[in-house]
Structure formats: C-alpha cells, structure tokens
Amino acid sequence: MPNVEVSCAISNCTFYGKGNVCTADKIMVELDQHANYDTEFSSELGEKNHIDKANSSTQTCCKTFKPKK
C-alpha cells in the first residue's frame, strides 16, 4: 500500500495533525452529495490551509472523523 499524506482541515478531529495532516492509520471516505466543487481542485481554490470544525462524521466527507475529547 502506498504511503500517502492526507490533508485535513477539521481541527477538532482526534486524528488532526500539525500542518493539516490526517494521522489516522486508515481513512474511510464517502461521496458527499453536498459538495460545492470538486475537491481535486480545493488547493487551487485556497482550501489547502482552510480550517473548520465538525460535530460528527456526517458533517464531513470523511467517515474516519472522531471528535477530540
């Protein structure tokens, strides 16, 4: 399996790491029916350093999300 760095802007996730990097061993991503644009272009739209907070995985495209305690 390739070693891939995954960027994440959800700062209150247990797996959120320094520099907007996901530290989870495995990541589950689902289709987000409410996406406003293709995430493939998110860094080009200034989203690379964008930080948000979520209350549950249903508010994200990432099913790996787990709120920090």
PDB file of N, CA, C and O in Angstrom:
ATOM      1  N   MET A   1       0.849  -1.184   0.000  1.00  0.00           N
ATOM      2  CA  MET A   1       0.000   0.000   0.000  1.00  0.00           C
ATOM      3  C   MET A   1       0.892   1.244   0.000  1.00  0.00           C
ATOM      4  O   MET A   1       1.844   1.315   0.777  1.00  0.00           O
ATOM      5  N   PRO A   2       0.601   2.213  -0.851  1.00  0.00           N
ATOM      6  CA  PRO A   2       1.431   3.424  -0.905  1.00  0.00           C
ATOM      7  C   PRO A   2       1.289   4.282   0.354  1.00  0.00           C
ATOM      8  O   PRO A   2       0.235   4.302   0.989  1.00  0.00           O
ATOM      9  N   ASN A   3       2.342   4.972   0.696  1.00  0.00           N
ATOM     10  CA  ASN A   3       2.322   5.908   1.819  1.00  0.00           C
ATOM     11  C   ASN A   3       1.853   7.247   1.275  1.00  0.00           C
ATOM     12  O   ASN A   3       2.570   7.902   0.518  1.00  0.00           O
ATOM     13  N   VAL A   4       0.642   7.656   1.663  1.00  0.00           N
ATOM     14  CA  VAL A   4       0.026   8.867   1.130  1.00  0.00           C
ATOM     15  C   VAL A   4      -0.260   9.839   2.266  1.00  0.00           C
ATOM     16  O   VAL A   4      -0.796   9.444   3.302  1.00  0.00           O
ATOM     17  N   GLU A   5       0.094  11.113   2.077  1.00  0.00           N
ATOM     18  CA  GLU A   5      -0.243  12.136   3.052  1.00  0.00           C
ATOM     19  C   GLU A   5      -1.629  12.672   2.733  1.00  0.00           C
ATOM     20  O   GLU A   5      -1.899  13.086   1.606  1.00  0.00           O
ATOM     21  N   VAL A   6      -2.508  12.662   3.735  1.00  0.00           N
ATOM     22  CA  VAL A   6      -3.875  13.140   3.552  1.00  0.00           C
ATOM     23  C   VAL A   6      -4.045  14.464   4.292  1.00  0.00           C
ATOM     24  O   VAL A   6      -3.832  14.535   5.502  1.00  0.00           O
ATOM     25  N   SER A   7      -4.425  15.503   3.570  1.00  0.00           N
ATOM     26  CA  SER A   7      -4.677  16.803   4.185  1.00  0.00           C
ATOM     27  C   SER A   7      -6.064  16.811   4.799  1.00  0.00           C
ATOM     28  O   SER A   7      -6.998  16.225   4.251  1.00  0.00           O
ATOM     29  N   CYS A   8      -6.199  17.481   5.949  1.00  0.00           N
ATOM     30  CA  CYS A   8      -7.478  17.573   6.638  1.00  0.00           C
ATOM     31  C   CYS A   8      -7.588  18.932   7.312  1.00  0.00           C
ATOM     32  O   CYS A   8      -6.637  19.397   7.941  1.00  0.00           O
ATOM     33  N   ALA A   9      -8.748  19.569   7.182  1.00  0.00           N
ATOM     34  CA  ALA A   9      -8.949  20.899   7.755  1.00  0.00           C
ATOM     35  C   ALA A   9      -9.852  20.872   8.987  1.00  0.00           C
ATOM     36  O   ALA A   9     -10.228  21.932   9.488  1.00  0.00           O
ATOM     37  N   ILE A  10     -10.211  19.684   9.490  1.00  0.00           N
ATOM     38  CA  ILE A  10     -11.110  19.581  10.634  1.00  0.00           C
ATOM     39  C   ILE A  10     -10.279  19.518  11.910  1.00  0.00           C
ATOM     40  O   ILE A  10      -9.861  18.442  12.337  1.00  0.00           O
ATOM     41  N   SER A  11     -10.046  20.676  12.511  1.00  0.00           N
ATOM     42  CA  SER A  11      -9.097  20.806  13.617  1.00  0.00           C
ATOM     43  C   SER A  11      -9.525  20.120  14.911  1.00  0.00           C
ATOM     44  O   SER A  11      -8.683  19.858  15.770  1.00  0.00           O
ATOM     45  N   ASN A  12     -10.812  19.825  15.068  1.00  0.00           N
ATOM     46  CA  ASN A  12     -11.240  19.176  16.301  1.00  0.00           C
ATOM     47  C   ASN A  12     -11.375  17.656  16.160  1.00  0.00           C
ATOM     48  O   ASN A  12     -12.046  17.022  16.974  1.00  0.00           O
ATOM     49  N   CYS A  13     -10.754  17.073  15.148  1.00  0.00           N
ATOM     50  CA  CYS A  13     -10.742  15.626  14.957  1.00  0.00           C
ATOM     51  C   CYS A  13      -9.593  15.014  15.753  1.00  0.00           C
ATOM     52  O   CYS A  13      -8.517  15.605  15.853  1.00  0.00           O
ATOM     53  N   THR A  14      -9.821  13.841  16.313  1.00  0.00           N
ATOM     54  CA  THR A  14      -8.787  13.119  17.049  1.00  0.00           C
ATOM     55  C   THR A  14      -7.536  12.905  16.199  1.00  0.00           C
ATOM     56  O   THR A  14      -6.423  12.902  16.725  1.00  0.00           O
ATOM     57  N   PHE A  15      -7.710  12.727  14.903  1.00  0.00           N
ATOM     58  CA  PHE A  15      -6.604  12.407  14.004  1.00  0.00           C
ATOM     59  C   PHE A  15      -5.986  13.628  13.322  1.00  0.00           C
ATOM     60  O   PHE A  15      -5.117  13.478  12.463  1.00  0.00           O
ATOM     61  N   TYR A  16      -6.422  14.829  13.691  1.00  0.00           N
ATOM     62  CA  TYR A  16      -5.887  16.056  13.093  1.00  0.00           C
ATOM     63  C   TYR A  16      -4.454  16.256  13.575  1.00  0.00           C
ATOM     64  O   TYR A  16      -4.189  16.259  14.777  1.00  0.00           O
ATOM     65  N   GLY A  17      -3.533  16.422  12.626  1.00  0.00           N
ATOM     66  CA  GLY A  17      -2.129  16.614  12.964  1.00  0.00           C
ATOM     67  C   GLY A  17      -1.601  17.951  12.494  1.00  0.00           C
ATOM     68  O   GLY A  17      -2.220  18.628  11.673  1.00  0.00           O
ATOM     69  N   LYS A  18      -0.462  18.317  13.019  1.00  0.00           N
ATOM     70  CA  LYS A  18       0.204  19.578  12.666  1.00  0.00           C
ATOM     71  C   LYS A  18       0.323  19.712  11.147  1.00  0.00           C
ATOM     72  O   LYS A  18       0.670  18.762  10.446  1.00  0.00           O
ATOM     73  N   GLY A  19       0.028  20.911  10.664  1.00  0.00           N
ATOM     74  CA  GLY A  19       0.121  21.176   9.225  1.00  0.00           C
ATOM     75  C   GLY A  19      -1.058  20.647   8.433  1.00  0.00           C
ATOM     76  O   GLY A  19      -0.938  20.390   7.235  1.00  0.00           O
ATOM     77  N   ASN A  20      -2.211  20.481   9.099  1.00  0.00           N
ATOM     78  CA  ASN A  20      -3.429  19.986   8.436  1.00  0.00           C
ATOM     79  C   ASN A  20      -3.233  18.601   7.823  1.00  0.00           C
ATOM     80  O   ASN A  20      -3.661  18.347   6.697  1.00  0.00           O
ATOM     81  N   VAL A  21      -2.580  17.703   8.575  1.00  0.00           N
ATOM     82  CA  VAL A  21      -2.326  16.347   8.091  1.00  0.00           C
ATOM     83  C   VAL A  21      -3.112  15.347   8.939  1.00  0.00           C
ATOM     84  O   VAL A  21      -3.108  15.437  10.167  1.00  0.00           O
ATOM     85  N   CYS A  22      -3.783  14.398   8.292  1.00  0.00           N
ATOM     86  CA  CYS A  22      -4.513  13.342   8.984  1.00  0.00           C
ATOM     87  C   CYS A  22      -3.515  12.300   9.473  1.00  0.00           C
ATOM     88  O   CYS A  22      -2.642  11.867   8.721  1.00  0.00           O
ATOM     89  N   THR A  23      -3.648  11.895  10.746  1.00  0.00           N
ATOM     90  CA  THR A  23      -2.727  10.917  11.328  1.00  0.00           C
ATOM     91  C   THR A  23      -3.361   9.533  11.499  1.00  0.00           C
ATOM     92  O   THR A  23      -2.749   8.658  12.111  1.00  0.00           O
ATOM     93  N   ALA A  24      -4.569   9.314  10.974  1.00  0.00           N
ATOM     94  CA  ALA A  24      -5.239   8.019  11.094  1.00  0.00           C
ATOM     95  C   ALA A  24      -4.511   6.949  10.284  1.00  0.00           C
ATOM     96  O   ALA A  24      -3.940   7.235   9.231  1.00  0.00           O
ATOM     97  N   ASP A  25      -4.538   5.713  10.788  1.00  0.00           N
ATOM     98  CA  ASP A  25      -3.921   4.590  10.076  1.00  0.00           C
ATOM     99  C   ASP A  25      -4.705   4.214   8.827  1.00  0.00           C
ATOM    100  O   ASP A  25      -4.126   3.829   7.811  1.00  0.00           O
ATOM    101  N   LYS A  26      -6.040   4.331   8.911  1.00  0.00           N
ATOM    102  CA  LYS A  26      -6.922   4.031   7.787  1.00  0.00           C
ATOM    103  C   LYS A  26      -7.924   5.158   7.664  1.00  0.00           C
ATOM    104  O   LYS A  26      -8.273   5.797   8.657  1.00  0.00           O
ATOM    105  N   ILE A  27      -8.393   5.408   6.437  1.00  0.00           N
ATOM    106  CA  ILE A  27      -9.331   6.505   6.193  1.00  0.00           C
ATOM    107  C   ILE A  27     -10.488   5.987   5.352  1.00  0.00           C
ATOM    108  O   ILE A  27     -10.285   5.314   4.342  1.00  0.00           O
ATOM    109  N   MET A  28     -11.702   6.309   5.782  1.00  0.00           N
ATOM    110  CA  MET A  28     -12.906   5.944   5.040  1.00  0.00           C
ATOM    111  C   MET A  28     -13.526   7.218   4.488  1.00  0.00           C
ATOM    112  O   MET A  28     -13.893   8.113   5.250  1.00  0.00           O
ATOM    113  N   VAL A  29     -13.644   7.305   3.174  1.00  0.00           N
ATOM    114  CA  VAL A  29     -14.205   8.484   2.519  1.00  0.00           C
ATOM    115  C   VAL A  29     -15.438   8.065   1.729  1.00  0.00           C
ATOM    116  O   VAL A  29     -15.418   7.067   1.009  1.00  0.00           O
ATOM    117  N   GLU A  30     -16.498   8.830   1.872  1.00  0.00           N
ATOM    118  CA  GLU A  30     -17.749   8.564   1.175  1.00  0.00           C
ATOM    119  C   GLU A  30     -18.088   9.721   0.253  1.00  0.00           C
ATOM    120  O   GLU A  30     -17.540  10.814   0.393  1.00  0.00           O
ATOM    121  N   LEU A  31     -18.973   9.487  -0.673  1.00  0.00           N
ATOM    122  CA  LEU A  31     -19.455  10.521  -1.577  1.00  0.00           C
ATOM    123  C   LEU A  31     -20.192  11.594  -0.784  1.00  0.00           C
ATOM    124  O   LEU A  31     -21.063  11.274   0.026  1.00  0.00           O
ATOM    125  N   ASP A  32     -19.861  12.838  -1.002  1.00  0.00           N
ATOM    126  CA  ASP A  32     -20.537  13.946  -0.329  1.00  0.00           C
ATOM    127  C   ASP A  32     -21.501  14.585  -1.322  1.00  0.00           C
ATOM    128  O   ASP A  32     -21.086  15.275  -2.252  1.00  0.00           O
ATOM    129  N   GLN A  33     -22.770  14.350  -1.115  1.00  0.00           N
ATOM    130  CA  GLN A  33     -23.794  14.862  -2.032  1.00  0.00           C
ATOM    131  C   GLN A  33     -23.904  16.380  -2.011  1.00  0.00           C
ATOM    132  O   GLN A  33     -24.505  16.969  -2.910  1.00  0.00           O
ATOM    133  N   HIS A  34     -23.331  17.020  -0.995  1.00  0.00           N
ATOM    134  CA  HIS A  34     -23.477  18.454  -0.851  1.00  0.00           C
ATOM    135  C   HIS A  34     -22.218  19.233  -1.191  1.00  0.00           C
ATOM    136  O   HIS A  34     -22.134  20.421  -0.879  1.00  0.00           O
ATOM    137  N   ALA A  35     -21.249  18.609  -1.813  1.00  0.00           N
ATOM    138  CA  ALA A  35     -20.001  19.295  -2.154  1.00  0.00           C
ATOM    139  C   ALA A  35     -20.284  20.413  -3.156  1.00  0.00           C
ATOM    140  O   ALA A  35     -21.065  20.241  -4.093  1.00  0.00           O
ATOM    141  N   ASN A  36     -19.641  21.555  -2.946  1.00  0.00           N
ATOM    142  CA  ASN A  36     -19.837  22.705  -3.829  1.00  0.00           C
ATOM    143  C   ASN A  36     -18.899  22.690  -5.024  1.00  0.00           C
ATOM    144  O   ASN A  36     -19.162  23.350  -6.030  1.00  0.00           O
ATOM    145  N   TYR A  37     -17.806  21.942  -4.921  1.00  0.00           N
ATOM    146  CA  TYR A  37     -16.854  21.864  -6.017  1.00  0.00           C
ATOM    147  C   TYR A  37     -16.040  20.596  -5.869  1.00  0.00           C
ATOM    148  O   TYR A  37     -16.048  19.958  -4.816  1.00  0.00           O
ATOM    149  N   ASP A  38     -15.347  20.240  -6.917  1.00  0.00           N
ATOM    150  CA  ASP A  38     -14.509  19.042  -6.942  1.00  0.00           C
ATOM    151  C   ASP A  38     -13.319  19.242  -6.012  1.00  0.00           C
ATOM    152  O   ASP A  38     -12.550  20.184  -6.200  1.00  0.00           O
ATOM    153  N   THR A  39     -13.147  18.373  -5.007  1.00  0.00           N
ATOM    154  CA  THR A  39     -12.062  18.531  -4.032  1.00  0.00           C
ATOM    155  C   THR A  39     -10.692  18.376  -4.670  1.00  0.00           C
ATOM    156  O   THR A  39      -9.683  18.753  -4.074  1.00  0.00           O
ATOM    157  N   GLU A  40     -10.649  17.831  -5.864  1.00  0.00           N
ATOM    158  CA  GLU A  40      -9.388  17.710  -6.584  1.00  0.00           C
ATOM    159  C   GLU A  40      -8.770  19.087  -6.823  1.00  0.00           C
ATOM    160  O   GLU A  40      -7.554  19.220  -6.960  1.00  0.00           O
ATOM    161  N   PHE A  41      -9.617  20.095  -6.871  1.00  0.00           N
ATOM    162  CA  PHE A  41      -9.157  21.450  -7.124  1.00  0.00           C
ATOM    163  C   PHE A  41      -9.148  22.324  -5.874  1.00  0.00           C
ATOM    164  O   PHE A  41      -8.929  23.531  -5.969  1.00  0.00           O
ATOM    165  N   SER A  42      -9.381  21.738  -4.714  1.00  0.00           N
ATOM    166  CA  SER A  42      -9.526  22.523  -3.487  1.00  0.00           C
ATOM    167  C   SER A  42      -8.291  23.351  -3.161  1.00  0.00           C
ATOM    168  O   SER A  42      -8.428  24.491  -2.716  1.00  0.00           O
ATOM    169  N   SER A  43      -7.083  22.814  -3.368  1.00  0.00           N
ATOM    170  CA  SER A  43      -5.879  23.587  -3.056  1.00  0.00           C
ATOM    171  C   SER A  43      -5.725  24.775  -3.997  1.00  0.00           C
ATOM    172  O   SER A  43      -5.181  25.811  -3.616  1.00  0.00           O
ATOM    173  N   GLU A  44      -6.207  24.618  -5.230  1.00  0.00           N
ATOM    174  CA  GLU A  44      -6.148  25.711  -6.190  1.00  0.00           C
ATOM    175  C   GLU A  44      -7.147  26.809  -5.835  1.00  0.00           C
ATOM    176  O   GLU A  44      -6.999  27.950  -6.273  1.00  0.00           O
ATOM    177  N   LEU A  45      -8.158  26.469  -5.046  1.00  0.00           N
ATOM    178  CA  LEU A  45      -9.168  27.439  -4.643  1.00  0.00           C
ATOM    179  C   LEU A  45      -8.864  28.031  -3.276  1.00  0.00           C
ATOM    180  O   LEU A  45      -9.722  28.685  -2.683  1.00  0.00           O
ATOM    181  N   GLY A  46      -7.660  27.814  -2.768  1.00  0.00           N
ATOM    182  CA  GLY A  46      -7.266  28.385  -1.491  1.00  0.00           C
ATOM    183  C   GLY A  46      -7.699  27.572  -0.293  1.00  0.00           C
ATOM    184  O   GLY A  46      -7.722  28.097   0.820  1.00  0.00           O
ATOM    185  N   GLU A  47      -8.040  26.319  -0.476  1.00  0.00           N
ATOM    186  CA  GLU A  47      -8.531  25.480   0.613  1.00  0.00           C
ATOM    187  C   GLU A  47      -7.424  24.711   1.327  1.00  0.00           C
ATOM    188  O   GLU A  47      -7.712  24.037   2.315  1.00  0.00           O
ATOM    189  N   LYS A  48      -6.197  24.778   0.885  1.00  0.00           N
ATOM    190  CA  LYS A  48      -5.126  23.971   1.481  1.00  0.00           C
ATOM    191  C   LYS A  48      -4.933  24.250   2.964  1.00  0.00           C
ATOM    192  O   LYS A  48      -4.698  23.312   3.726  1.00  0.00           O
ATOM    193  N   ASN A  49      -5.020  25.481   3.397  1.00  0.00           N
ATOM    194  CA  ASN A  49      -4.802  25.825   4.790  1.00  0.00           C
ATOM    195  C   ASN A  49      -6.082  26.235   5.504  1.00  0.00           C
ATOM    196  O   ASN A  49      -6.038  26.835   6.579  1.00  0.00           O
ATOM    197  N   HIS A  50      -7.206  25.914   4.911  1.00  0.00           N
ATOM    198  CA  HIS A  50      -8.511  26.228   5.488  1.00  0.00           C
ATOM    199  C   HIS A  50      -8.769  25.296   6.671  1.00  0.00           C
ATOM    200  O   HIS A  50      -8.506  24.097   6.571  1.00  0.00           O
ATOM    201  N   ILE A  51      -9.279  25.817   7.789  1.00  0.00           N
ATOM    202  CA  ILE A  51      -9.562  25.015   8.978  1.00  0.00           C
ATOM    203  C   ILE A  51     -11.018  25.182   9.372  1.00  0.00           C
ATOM    204  O   ILE A  51     -11.528  26.300   9.443  1.00  0.00           O
ATOM    205  N   ASP A  52     -11.692  24.053   9.632  1.00  0.00           N
ATOM    206  CA  ASP A  52     -13.083  24.031  10.057  1.00  0.00           C
ATOM    207  C   ASP A  52     -13.226  23.145  11.282  1.00  0.00           C
ATOM    208  O   ASP A  52     -12.268  22.494  11.702  1.00  0.00           O
ATOM    209  N   LYS A  53     -14.419  23.120  11.852  1.00  0.00           N
ATOM    210  CA  LYS A  53     -14.745  22.203  12.939  1.00  0.00           C
ATOM    211  C   LYS A  53     -16.035  21.479  12.570  1.00  0.00           C
ATOM    212  O   LYS A  53     -16.913  22.050  11.923  1.00  0.00           O
ATOM    213  N   ALA A  54     -16.141  20.229  12.984  1.00  0.00           N
ATOM    214  CA  ALA A  54     -17.341  19.431  12.742  1.00  0.00           C
ATOM    215  C   ALA A  54     -17.779  18.795  14.049  1.00  0.00           C
ATOM    216  O   ALA A  54     -16.977  18.629  14.968  1.00  0.00           O
ATOM    217  N   ASN A  55     -19.056  18.439  14.129  1.00  0.00           N
ATOM    218  CA  ASN A  55     -19.584  17.778  15.322  1.00  0.00           C
ATOM    219  C   ASN A  55     -19.709  16.270  15.170  1.00  0.00           C
ATOM    220  O   ASN A  55     -19.761  15.544  16.163  1.00  0.00           O
ATOM    221  N   SER A  56     -19.759  15.797  13.926  1.00  0.00           N
ATOM    222  CA  SER A  56     -19.872  14.355  13.673  1.00  0.00           C
ATOM    223  C   SER A  56     -19.372  14.052  12.265  1.00  0.00           C
ATOM    224  O   SER A  56     -19.190  14.957  11.450  1.00  0.00           O
ATOM    225  N   SER A  57     -19.151  12.761  11.990  1.00  0.00           N
ATOM    226  CA  SER A  57     -18.668  12.375  10.666  1.00  0.00           C
ATOM    227  C   SER A  57     -19.685  12.687   9.577  1.00  0.00           C
ATOM    228  O   SER A  57     -19.316  12.812   8.409  1.00  0.00           O
ATOM    229  N   THR A  58     -20.966  12.816   9.940  1.00  0.00           N
ATOM    230  CA  THR A  58     -21.986  13.130   8.936  1.00  0.00           C
ATOM    231  C   THR A  58     -21.828  14.535   8.377  1.00  0.00           C
ATOM    232  O   THR A  58     -22.385  14.844   7.324  1.00  0.00           O
ATOM    233  N   GLN A  59     -21.080  15.387   9.063  1.00  0.00           N
ATOM    234  CA  GLN A  59     -20.831  16.735   8.567  1.00  0.00           C
ATOM    235  C   GLN A  59     -19.573  16.796   7.703  1.00  0.00           C
ATOM    236  O   GLN A  59     -19.184  17.871   7.246  1.00  0.00           O
ATOM    237  N   THR A  60     -18.950  15.667   7.484  1.00  0.00           N
ATOM    238  CA  THR A  60     -17.727  15.619   6.685  1.00  0.00           C
ATOM    239  C   THR A  60     -17.873  14.587   5.579  1.00  0.00           C
ATOM    240  O   THR A  60     -18.826  13.807   5.578  1.00  0.00           O
ATOM    241  N   CYS A  61     -16.944  14.577   4.646  1.00  0.00           N
ATOM    242  CA  CYS A  61     -16.889  13.522   3.630  1.00  0.00           C
ATOM    243  C   CYS A  61     -16.121  12.324   4.186  1.00  0.00           C
ATOM    244  O   CYS A  61     -16.128  11.241   3.600  1.00  0.00           O
ATOM    245  N   CYS A  62     -15.460  12.533   5.322  1.00  0.00           N
ATOM    246  CA  CYS A  62     -14.586  11.534   5.911  1.00  0.00           C
ATOM    247  C   CYS A  62     -15.304  10.792   7.028  1.00  0.00           C
ATOM    248  O   CYS A  62     -15.665  11.400   8.036  1.00  0.00           O
ATOM    249  N   LYS A  63     -15.515   9.508   6.870  1.00  0.00           N
ATOM    250  CA  LYS A  63     -16.185   8.697   7.889  1.00  0.00           C
ATOM    251  C   LYS A  63     -15.215   8.311   9.005  1.00  0.00           C
ATOM    252  O   LYS A  63     -15.630   7.692   9.985  1.00  0.00           O
ATOM    253  N   THR A  64     -13.945   8.660   8.881  1.00  0.00           N
ATOM    254  CA  THR A  64     -12.938   8.384   9.902  1.00  0.00           C
ATOM    255  C   THR A  64     -12.996   9.421  11.022  1.00  0.00           C
ATOM    256  O   THR A  64     -12.466   9.187  12.108  1.00  0.00           O
ATOM    257  N   PHE A  65     -13.629  10.556  10.770  1.00  0.00           N
ATOM    258  CA  PHE A  65     -13.694  11.645  11.753  1.00  0.00           C
ATOM    259  C   PHE A  65     -14.159  11.152  13.119  1.00  0.00           C
ATOM    260  O   PHE A  65     -15.154  10.436  13.228  1.00  0.00           O
ATOM    261  N   LYS A  66     -13.431  11.543  14.152  1.00  0.00           N
ATOM    262  CA  LYS A  66     -13.793  11.248  15.538  1.00  0.00           C
ATOM    263  C   LYS A  66     -13.471  12.500  16.348  1.00  0.00           C
ATOM    264  O   LYS A  66     -12.308  12.899  16.416  1.00  0.00           O
ATOM    265  N   PRO A  67     -14.475  13.133  16.966  1.00  0.00           N
ATOM    266  CA  PRO A  67     -14.217  14.380  17.700  1.00  0.00           C
ATOM    267  C   PRO A  67     -13.204  14.183  18.826  1.00  0.00           C
ATOM    268  O   PRO A  67     -13.191  13.143  19.485  1.00  0.00           O
ATOM    269  N   LYS A  68     -12.348  15.199  19.043  1.00  0.00           N
ATOM    270  CA  LYS A  68     -11.432  15.184  20.177  1.00  0.00           C
ATOM    271  C   LYS A  68     -12.244  15.286  21.447  1.00  0.00           C
ATOM    272  O   LYS A  68     -13.276  15.956  21.475  1.00  0.00           O
ATOM    273  N   LYS A  69     -11.789  14.629  22.499  1.00  0.00           N
ATOM    274  CA  LYS A  69     -12.489  14.708  23.795  1.00  0.00           C
ATOM    275  C   LYS A  69     -11.971  15.853  24.610  1.00  0.00           C
ATOM    276  O   LYS A  69     -12.438  16.077  25.727  1.00  0.00           O
TER     277      LYS A  69
END
